[in-house]
Amino acid sequence: MVRAGGPETLDRLIESVARGERGLASIRDAKLREAVRVALRMHKYAPSGLDALARERMRDRVLGSVRPRRPTLSDRAAIAFEVLAKPAPYAVRAIAIGALCIATVAGATVAGADTLPNDPLYSLKLAGEDLRLTLAVSAGDRAAVQLSIAEHRLAEAEALATSGRDEDALVASSTYSQQIAQAAAELAELEELQPEVVALVAQLDDRFNEQRSRLQLLATKLSADPSTQRASEIMAVVAAPTLAPGLVGAQRIAETAAGVAEDLASQTALPVTSRASPQPRASRTAELVRRNAEQARAAADRAKAKSVKNKNLSDKQRYDVYGDRD
């Protein structure tokens, strides 16, 4: 029957069986019956079209892969290195690398502005300060950065003393005095040559005295608690009202700050309480404070030498202008 009827006979049989007009077993030819069975089976399991939900999921998946997203930190770093790798004059590449470093360290410095020693971001804070000091070219710029650093160390010293961290407060106070002395030494170089610097030195003097008055109040407050007695003594050393005699302006500030740093170095020889850190930590603290005192003393000596040199230069300039008129 397959050979006799051909495809038309097979199609009619498939259609009639599918409609239920006749049964599959009624087909006597075995090959024809098998062909109809296979055709019906293929029709039964043929994949149907996607429903609306499946089409929506597929659409979201495709569009999601091309939808723009916010760049991650790794994406920005890859773009930066790709740009820096392109051919460019060395000066341009150096500027780009420098700007990238400044932006990175500045961001970390801002994020860790209120951190204290042993905090995770404190090292980045110090790195940012060192970078700012390195980039300061003129004496006035260096003095401004050093005064900013001194303000940070002073705020840290107050917080550390209040929390009873004596050794850290001692180091912060010593660094504060050292930075004040170095800033005054930078200003001493300009004081005689640039009269406008005199006003800046006067402001520094007022600020220095104001800070020490504030520390005196803190020292009095801490002395009432036995657990912060040593911190009170450290704050009292910084707040000592003695000023360098016979000096004026930046020289007096530098000399006074150096004296405070040296007095703080002598504090490392005082007896410590039972809450003090182990001896190795105390030794490191003593070394840091001693080094700060040496740098502060060098700055004070430099301030006096610069002032004398500038005064001699100024006297020579006046002599060249007025000659023997005096």
C-alpha positions in Angstrom: 0.0 0.0 0.0 2.9 2.4 0.6 4.3 1.7 -2.8 0.9 1.8 -4.4 -0.5 5.0 -2.8 2.8 6.8 -2.4 3.1 9.9 -0.1 -0.6 10.9 -0.6 -1.8 7.5 0.9 0.6 8.0 3.8 -0.6 11.5 4.4 -4.2 10.4 4.5 -3.5 7.6 6.9 -1.6 9.9 9.2 -4.4 12.4 9.1 -7.2 9.8 9.7 -5.3 8.2 12.6 -4.6 11.6 14.1 -8.3 12.5 14.0 -9.2 9.2 15.5 -11.2 8.0 12.5 -9.2 4.8 12.5 -6.8 3.0 14.7 -3.1 2.4 14.1 -3.6 -1.3 14.4 -6.1 -1.3 11.5 -3.2 -0.7 9.1 -2.2 -4.1 7.9 1.1 -3.2 6.2 3.8 -3.3 8.8 6.0 -0.7 7.1 3.2 1.7 6.5 2.0 1.3 10.1 5.5 2.0 11.4 5.8 5.1 9.2 2.4 6.4 10.5 3.5 5.7 14.1 6.8 7.5 13.7 5.1 10.5 12.1 2.5 10.8 14.8 5.2 10.5 17.5 7.3 13.3 15.9 4.2 15.5 15.7 3.4 14.9 19.4 6.9 15.9 20.7 7.6 18.7 18.2 8.8 21.8 20.1 6.1 24.5 20.4 6.8 28.2 20.0 8.1 30.3 23.0 5.4 31.7 25.3 5.3 35.3 26.3 7.1 34.8 29.6 10.0 32.9 28.0 10.3 35.6 25.4 10.4 38.3 28.1 13.1 36.5 30.0 15.2 36.1 26.9 14.8 39.8 26.1 15.9 40.9 29.6 18.9 38.6 29.4 20.0 40.0 26.1 19.4 43.6 27.0 21.0 43.1 30.4 24.3 42.1 28.8 24.5 45.3 26.8 23.0 47.7 29.4 25.6 50.3 30.6 26.9 49.9 34.2 28.9 52.2 36.5 32.7 51.7 36.1 34.4 49.9 39.0 37.7 50.9 40.6 39.4 48.2 38.5 37.9 49.6 35.4 39.2 53.1 36.2 42.7 51.8 36.9 42.7 49.8 33.6 41.7 52.9 31.7 44.3 55.0 33.5 47.1 52.5 32.7 45.9 52.2 29.1 46.1 56.0 28.7 49.5 56.2 30.3 50.8 53.4 28.1 50.0 55.3 24.9 52.9 57.2 23.2 53.2 60.7 24.6 55.9 63.2 25.6 57.7 62.3 28.8 56.6 65.5 30.4 52.9 64.8 29.7 53.2 61.3 31.0 55.0 62.5 34.1 52.3 65.1 34.8 49.6 62.5 34.3 51.3 60.0 36.7 51.9 62.8 39.3 48.3 63.9 39.1 47.1 60.3 39.6 49.4 59.9 42.6 48.2 63.2 44.1 44.6 62.4 43.6 45.0 58.9 45.1 46.9 60.1 48.2 44.7 63.2 48.6 41.6 61.1 48.7 43.2 58.8 51.3 44.3 61.7 53.3 40.8 63.2 53.4 39.4 59.8 54.3 41.8 59.4 57.2 41.9 63.0 58.4 40.7 62.1 61.9 42.6 58.9 62.3 45.0 58.2 65.1 48.2 56.1 65.4 47.4 52.3 65.0 44.3 53.1 62.8 44.3 51.4 59.4 44.4 54.7 57.4 46.9 56.5 59.6 49.9 55.5 57.4 48.1 56.9 54.4 47.5 60.1 56.2 51.2 60.5 56.9 52.1 59.6 53.3 49.8 62.4 52.1 51.5 64.9 54.4 54.9 63.8 53.2 53.8 64.2 49.6 52.4 67.7 50.2 55.7 68.7 51.8 57.7 67.3 48.9 55.6 69.2 46.4 56.0 72.5 48.3 58.7 74.4 46.4 59.0 77.8 48.2 59.8 78.5 51.8 56.3 80.0 52.3 54.6 76.9 50.9 56.7 74.6 53.1 55.9 76.6 56.2 52.2 76.4 55.4 52.3 72.6 55.0 54.3 72.2 58.2 51.8 74.4 60.1 49.0 72.2 58.8 50.9 69.0 59.9 51.5 70.6 63.3 47.8 71.2 63.7 47.1 67.6 62.9 49.6 66.4 65.5 48.2 68.7 68.1 44.7 67.4 67.6 46.0 63.9 67.8 47.9 64.7 71.0 44.8 66.0 72.7 42.7 63.0 71.7 45.4 60.5 72.7 46.0 62.2 76.1 42.3 62.2 76.8 42.1 58.5 76.1 45.1 57.8 78.3 47.5 56.7 75.5 50.5 58.4 77.1 53.3 57.3 74.8 51.4 58.1 71.6 50.4 61.5 73.1 54.1 62.1 73.8 55.2 61.4 70.3 52.4 63.5 68.8 53.2 66.4 71.0 56.9 66.1 70.2 56.2 66.1 66.5 53.9 69.1 66.9 56.8 71.1 68.4 59.2 69.9 65.8 56.9 71.0 62.9 56.3 74.4 64.6 60.1 74.9 64.9 60.7 74.0 61.2 57.8 76.2 60.0 59.2 79.1 61.9 62.7 78.4 60.4 61.2 78.6 56.9 59.5 81.9 57.7 62.7 83.3 59.3 64.3 83.0 55.8 61.7 85.5 54.5 61.1 87.7 57.5 63.7 90.3 56.8 63.5 90.2 53.0 59.7 90.3 52.7 58.0 92.7 55.1 54.6 91.0 54.5 55.9 87.9 56.1 56.1 89.8 59.4 52.3 89.8 59.6 52.2 86.0 59.0 54.8 85.5 61.7 52.7 87.5 64.1 49.7 85.4 63.3 51.8 82.2 63.9 52.9 83.6 67.2 49.3 84.3 68.3 48.2 80.9 67.1 51.1 79.2 68.9 50.2 80.9 72.2 46.5 80.1 71.7 47.3 76.4 71.2 49.4 76.3 74.3 46.7 78.0 76.4 44.3 75.4 75.2 46.6 72.6 76.2 47.1 74.2 79.6 43.3 73.9 80.2 43.4 70.3 79.0 46.4 69.5 81.3 44.4 70.9 84.3 41.4 68.8 83.4 43.4 65.6 83.0 45.3 66.1 86.3 42.0 65.5 88.2 42.0 61.8 87.0 44.8 59.6 88.3 44.6 57.4 85.2 45.6 60.5 83.0 48.1 62.0 85.3 51.1 61.3 83.0 49.2 62.6 80.0 48.5 65.8 82.1 52.2 66.2 82.7 52.9 65.9 78.9 50.3 68.5 78.0 51.7 70.8 80.7 55.2 70.6 79.2 53.8 71.7 75.8 51.7 74.5 77.4 54.7 75.9 79.5 54.5 79.7 79.1 58.2 80.3 79.0 59.4 82.1 75.8 62.9 82.3 74.4 64.4 85.5 75.9 66.2 88.1 73.7 64.6 86.9 70.5 61.7 88.2 68.4 59.5 87.0 65.5 60.2 83.6 63.9 63.4 83.2 65.8 61.5 83.3 69.2 58.9 80.8 67.9 61.5 78.4 66.6 63.5 78.6 69.8 60.5 78.2 72.1 59.2 75.2 70.1 62.7 73.6 70.2 62.8 74.1 73.9 59.4 72.4 74.3 60.6 69.4 72.1 63.7 69.1 74.3 61.6 69.2 77.5 59.4 66.5 76.0 62.5 64.3 75.3 63.4 64.5 79.0 59.9 63.2 79.8 60.9 59.8 78.5 63.1 59.4 81.5 60.3 59.8 84.0 58.8 56.8 85.8 55.9 55.2 83.9 52.7 53.8 85.3 51.6 50.2 85.3 49.5 50.8 82.2 52.6 51.7 80.2 53.5 49.6 77.2 56.3 47.1 77.3 59.9 48.3 77.3 60.6 47.9 73.5 57.7 50.2 72.8 59.0 52.7 75.4 62.4 52.6 73.7 61.0 53.3 70.3 59.0 56.2 71.8 62.1 57.7 73.4 64.0 57.4 70.1 61.3 59.2 68.2 61.0 62.0 70.7 64.7 62.4 70.9 64.9 62.6 67.1 62.2 65.2 67.0 64.0 67.3 69.6 67.2 67.2 67.6 65.4 68.3 64.4 63.6 71.1 66.3 66.9 72.3 67.7 68.5 72.3 64.2 65.6 74.3 62.9 65.9 76.8 65.7 69.6 77.2 65.0 68.8 77.6 61.3 66.2 80.3 62.0 68.7 82.3 64.0 71.4 81.9 61.4 69.1 82.9 58.5 67.8 85.9 60.4 71.4 87.1 61.0 72.3 86.6 57.4 69.2 88.4 56.1 69.8 91.3 58.5 73.4 91.7 57.3 72.2 91.6 53.7 69.6 94.2 54.5 72.2 96.5 56.2 74.4 96.1 53.1 71.6 97.0 50.8 70.8 100.1 52.8 74.5 101.1 52.7 74.7 100.6 49.0 71.7 102.9 48.6 72.5 105.6 51.1 76.3 105.3 51.2 77.9 107.5 53.8 74.9 109.7 54.4 74.4 108.1 57.8 
